[in-house]
Amino acid sequence: MVNAFDFTPLLRPDVPPAAARFAGFPKYNFVGGHNDPASTPIEALRAAADAVLKREGRDLATYGLASGPQGYLPLREFLVRKLKAHAGIACTSDEILITSGSLQGLDLVNALLLSPGDTVLIEADCYSGSISRLQRAGASIVGVPLDHDGMRMDALAAILADLKRGGVRPKYLYSIPTIQNPNGSVLSLERRRQLLRLAEDYGVPVFEDECYADLVFDGNRPPALFALGRERGWDGVIHIGSFSKSIAPALRVGYVVAPWSVIARLLALKQDAGSGALEQMVLAEFCESHFDTHVAALNVALKHKADALIAALAEHFGTAAEFQIPSGGIFLWVTLPGEVDTTRLAMLAAEAGIVINPGEEWSVAGVAASRRLRLCFANPTEVVIREGVAALAAVCQREFGVPARIGNVVG
Amino acid sequence: MVNAFDFTPLLRPDVPPAAARFAGFPKYNFVGGHNDPASTPIEALRAAADAVLKREGRDLATYGLASGPQGYLPLREFLVRKLKAHAGIACTSDEILITSGSLQGLDLVNALLLSPGDTVLIEADCYSGSISRLQRAGASIVGVPLDHDGMRMDALAAILADLKRGGVRPKYLYSIPTIQNPNGSVLSLERRRQLLRLAEDYGVPVFEDECYADLVFDGNRPPALFALGRERGWDGVIHIGSFSKSIAPALRVGYVVAPWSVIARLLALKQDAGSGALEQMVLAEFCESHFDTHVAALNVALKHKADALIAALAEHFGTAAEFQIPSGGIFLWVTLPGEVDTTRLAMLAAEAGIVINPGEEWSVAGVAASRRLRLCFANPTEVVIREGVAALAAVCQREFGVPARIGNVVG
């Protein structure tokens, strides 16, 4: 008979509540950055694993392989070429830090810059993991409105001027400029230049999160803010990216690109004895030959699924569901009529095995987001997408009378 | 022309100093948990990677594979069997959390339990990464003296009684009972039982770090404190372990074993979207067939290197170097005569390409540790061990007159 030891009185006072047991994925899973299983490049990954283990497996006996704490050098060298070709970034392998997913990049940059009470600017609708991290850091979060072309520069200019009048210098401006999460927009080149001008004028560094930027369906990715900043002679951008969206989310490999002075500070905070070597080695070997062809094929598959979701929404929600046709990525940011509360919808849908992201978790815009929801489409099959949207529409109609008529029932 | 943006005024006030650029490993590298390159089981890892990617590669498209946030289920199921067989631990796969190295386990447990000012007990000579983490957490660290059988129970009893009189309940008692780092001792079974009795009496949880426990050269590993605690009906032990020492340090896979109520709290703090999937999958596949035979062969190789280091110390330092013949592991904890200051020795040796751990970084015992040093022997070849120890003795003699005579010179 084992008596439970009561750890409760010993816990740090502000720890989050206990997590629930994992019960498997729901039947209709429209959340999470999961990707298309059929697009996983299994054969090429097998070949890469075999080749790199044969050639360099002995190096697993040393922490960080022979590359030191910044990560496997061949992967950083691939990134130097890839970021130049795809995002216009001119950097050296010393200006790259490999991280355990781009989430570790978020954590490290926040640990470097943020104290409680610091002000941070973000797009008003924003990745929930970034919002929750800022809340945990005690940051004062200011949301900048965005539209179909990304963050609105008129709004940014007004907010920066306003903060400056109040004596506040924000610690950074966080943006997901390419395939914004959740609204799917791509910040136009003109706005990118305006953003950098404003950031320079106000002395506010830019924290650029491009974890989805490989997934522009037509391959038309604009230059990164990091690239444009350097071009104009201003080196105040910290850039993060990831292989989670382009190759496989279960591989926890991301990266930070920044001037060496920043990388050297982040390294001092990265106390994990390195990120996973096998993942880095296999990725480097795979990407060298296969990155571009794989991503092109993946984008075709994702576009099909996006089209399937759009068709299903048109069929089952009709004009009640408004959204921008996405230029890429794995999610759709949907606006429903004002009578719908998506937080309540998410709760009721979950009971029916349909999981969605309610807008309020992906926004700091308050009540304006309560009629919005994010639907991720990369992981479910097209059949599951159709069935799931039909089931969601049924729940939504029952509770909110929206949509007024269900397409496939009323015909 | 790019102007450096000055991040300095924006840094969090208490960030650590910038890291230095990695300049490669030194010629004589006696630090770090690196392992024997020749013992890396390359062929079996290649076969494991190929088989598991072929069978389950598609699951890489989902975060956490199909296993949820606690880690790849087949790896947790292997650990259930392995921990039962090797350490006497009775637990379920729900009581295991896979982490990115055991270091993440340290970080999570500290994040769960520690606020600044909390008291923590550790072995007075202790892993520097554990000490530095406690210092960063603002803990009040109390060192318990240890000898060749591990932590001294008379000292622990006195310290606990003393703290209780002062109204202090320590947050936990941290111990590396099997192949203690740095002194290499194995806590005897009798002391393990005494330790648990004291912990129960004083209501102090035990944080057991067994990351080296697979490396007992003769395979004679005592039951873990976790196992003995459960056996006596007391469930106050949190256990961590790792594959870094038994398979390969560059693979960042460790684990926490604890009652579900603790795991559920740690999960809530683990915000990294999972540990590396490929490393977990390959390890599970490899370990199922090869763990025991691999570790047995590795221990033979490590014992040879330990013997080489011992012989080299005898040859070059003679009676000036005192140490316990290690029962296992990858390091030797050496005591030199009182006139030697190993912090200064480490600095001078580094200039000659010889890197060692000075005792003061691996101890909270203060000046008593300044004549001690830790020498890691798993990574260098036997030739490098011999040459490195000879070179170290030369530096030490030049600076401190110790040893009085150099074996291979004076004969």
Interface residues (C-beta under 8 A of the other chain):
Chain A: M1 V2 N3 A4 F5 F7 L10 L11 R12 P13 V15 P16 P17 A18 A19 A20 R21 F22 G24 F25 G32 G33 H34 N35 D36 P37 A38 S39 T40 I42 L45 R46 A49 D50 L53 K54 G57 R58 D59 L60 A61 T62 Y63 G64 L65 A66 S67 G68 P69 Q70 D94 S100 G101 L103 Q104 D107 A111 L112 L113 L114 S115 G129 S132 R133 K171 Y172 P205 R230 G233 W234 D235 G236 S244 A248 P249 A250 L251 R252 V253 P259 W260 S261 V262 A264 R265 L267 A268 L269 Q271 D272 A273 G274 S275 G276 A277 L278 E279 V282 A378 N379
Chain B: M1 V2 N3 A4 F5 F7 L10 L11 R12 P13 V15 P16 P17 A18 A19 A20 R21 F22 G24 F25 G32 G33 H34 N35 D36 P37 A38 S39 T40 I42 L45 R46 A49 D50 L53 K54 G57 R58 D59 L60 A61 T62 Y63 G64 L65 A66 S67 G68 P69 Q70 D94 S100 G101 L103 Q104 D107 A111 L112 L113 L114 S115 G129 S132 R133 K171 Y172 P205 R230 G233 W234 D235 G236 S244 A248 P249 A250 L251 R252 V253 P259 W260 S261 V262 A264 R265 L267 A268 L269 Q271 D272 A273 G274 S275 G276 A277 L278 E279 V282 A378 N379
